């Protein structure tokens, strides 16, 4: 049996920590078109290392990182995570064949997204 959720209830969750995030307006100079940092879960910003032009810029800024650390790479337009098993930054997007070559432990430490190729 399906349950109904009122529109008023959903609207009450907008812009609330732990609620439904909304995007900042495109005119917002801090982060246009992205989720406001105030709406992210506690600790999320501690793990986010920033936005980098490419892999070289990321690895230059952070030679090592922690298990939950991640960053955005403009060059690949994807998130990169610190893989504690490989002790390296890895692209979240990975082909099925490349994913299959990783150990089960290396697969488990990053939320990989399998892409065609």
C-alpha positions, 0 to 999 in steps of 0.5 A: 500500500502506497503512502501519501506525503503532503506537499507542505511536508516536502516544502518544509524540508527544503533548505534544511540541514538533512532535508531536501537540498536546493541549488544556489541560484546561478547568480550566487557568487559563492557556488552558483548552481551547486548545493549550499554548504549549509545543507550538506551533512555534518562532516561532508566539507571536512572530506571534500578537498576542493575542485581541481583543474586536473589530476596533477593539480589534485595530487600536487595539493594532496600527496596523501589523504584519508579514507573518506577524502574526495575532490572534484576534477574539472578535467574529467568532470568527475569526483576523485576519491582517495583509495586507501588500498592503492594509496592514490587518488582514483577517478570515481568513474571506471570501466568494467574491465578496469574495475574487475582488475582491482582487488575486492578491498580496492573496490570496496573503499571507493564508491565507483561508478561503472561506465561503458568502455 
